[in-house]
Amino acid sequence: MVNAPLSLKTGVVKDARYLDHNPGSWHPESPQRLKVIYRYIEEREISGLYKEIPPRYASEEEISLIHTSQYIHSIASTEGKEVALDPDTVASPQSYQTACLAVGGGLNLIKTICDKEVNNGFALIRPPGHHAEKNKAMGFCLFNNIAIGAAYIHKKRLGKKILIVDWDVHHGNGTQHAFYNSSDVLYFSIHQYPHYPLTGRIEEIGEGKGKGFTVNVPLSPGYGDEDYIYLFLHLLYPIALKFKPDFILVSAGFDPYIEDSLGGMRVTVNGFASMAQILRDLAAQVCDLRLAMFLEGGYHLEGMAKSVVAIIKVLSGEQMTLPELNHYQPSTEITHIIEWHKGIWKI
């Protein structure tokens, strides 16, 4: 671990047009999620801690870095309509445009970081992305924002090796599948299992050149801050130091929050901020501070918004005191997971 600089430049992507995707008043992934986050950012007077990054609409060529043209056209055809794409995923009349804006918001954040206008940042965008497969919408997701971001880094030669960390309570099946045969993208997911979408078993480690470069941490319900921090320090950190990424991307889902209705974990605001600090310090050590977070899930509105505020403070340089963990005893499940992956990585 390293001490962070006293002051970091942080970028935040936010835009009222992200509220235009509206899958219905019954749907958990509602515009209200961003309304509350944006309000908390304004009310907590942290605007001086970040630079606002304007989004743009991603091109079809950029989206096709991950998705098939046929699939992109099928989502475009929903414009002006309401279409059920799967039992959980709905396209509303403006969803296609909003999804293009979500992808473009993430790409603009990455470019702004690479241009050194900011050191790191948070794309507060929707719809989320990590469940979207190359040819299929899933789990509230239309386009895979973070996977397209990683492919964009490669395409533009902004970095060769990318670490994607996914702490959403649900496994990011789409992101895993996008890079399952690649040794240039290390996908690390800590998630509840068994749980939607029933992927992300520990044995799923990649194939071909990508064998070992998928690191799944499937956990039973009930784990909290100390467990996540322990796994970040004792598994993610040593693997990342050996991998030496040029850029760190984060699927930041807030459904592991202790009161979230769609998960069974017990992570608090301080837990999310602690994970962000570990990743910020890792980025300082291995990739010149380059760290970009993408909003994924999270359905307890106040808990999510408070966590986002705490993370922005950490990204901009605020130093938290991490739990000492002196008396912490990892469960048998966690010990097994760590030993399994350390054996693969020989660390």
Secondary structure, DSSP 8 states (H G I E B T S, - for coil): -----S---EEEE--GGGGG----TT-SS-THHHHHHHHHHHHTT-GGGEEEE------HHHHTTTS-HHHHHHHHTTTTS-EEEETTEEE-TTHHHHHHHHHHHHHHHHHHHHTTS-SEEEE--SS--TT-BTTB-BTTBSS-HHHHHHHHHHHTTS-S-EEEEE-SSS--HHHHHHTTT-SSEEEEEEEESS-TT----TT----GGGTT-EEEEEE-TT-BHHHHHHHIIIIIHHHHHHH--SEEEEEE--TTBTT-TT---BB-HHHHHHHHHHHHHHHHHHSTT-EEEEE-----HHHHHHHHHHHHHHHTT--------TT----HHHHHHHHHHHHHHT-
